[in-house]
Amino acid sequence: MFLPGVVSKVEGPLAALTIATTAGGTNWPGAGADPENHIVYAQASNHSVAPIGLIEPPAGFSDIRYVAGTAGQPFVEREGPGFGSAADAPQRGGRGGAPEAGRGGPPAAAPAPAAGAAPNAPPTPPQGGGGGGLVVQGLPLLKPPYGLLNAIDLDKGELKWQVPHGDTPDAVRNHPALKGMNIPKTGLPGSVGLFVTKTLVVLGDPSVTTTPDHPRGAMLRAYDKQNGKESAPCGCRRPRADRR
């Protein structure tokens, strides 16, 4: 379910809390469908909590009534994935446009203050996108599993099976607050492409990990289509091998 951002107000609410935002589902890699058993295999991320607030932009910035931002904070333009990639997109520095600050160009101008911005206001909370988000002592707010592989029966409209995909992130496995605890396999947040064979669903890890079973790296994993049981994984030199 999509939860839209809310109009941000200093007195509250500041923002709507969302889970994973643009990285919550299959995103650009998509899912895999089996025409024989009528099952779709898709990933899901249950990891990042991000606040999304909306504010009125500074005069002359846009004719859109509301843009992403936090009330009481300096205005900072927030760009989504792929911004500036179109051939006719305006160049704002760093991609063929004017030099960026620190690369031969003039210093960047200070962000325009938002209406009603308080002096010495705290830093702006991270906004959508699915990466990082709100954490406590470096640990996600949400309980694992963080990354999931799901099998959805299209004939019944039911979840056939669901398993964690990937190992436990090193930042969680090695966190001092969890020392001495037996952390089960949590899966890895992120989204990579997958493909379906006669008997298996195959996809790579979205990030690298280090475990007692393998050196630092990402794994290519295969799951039984009928029950989600993982076959013996093999090592990869880089994560998201589907991109190459």
Secondary structure, DSSP 8 states (H G I E B T S, - for coil): -----EE--TTS---EEEESGGGSS-TTT--EEETTTTEEEEEEE---EEEEEEE---TTT-SSS-EE--TTS-------TTTT-STTS---SSSSSS--BTTTB---------TT--TT-------SSSSS-SEETTEESS-S--EEEEEEETTTTEEEEEEE-S---HHHHT-GGGTT---------S---EEE-SSEEEEE-SS-EEETTEEEEEEEEEEETTT--B---EEESSS-GGG-
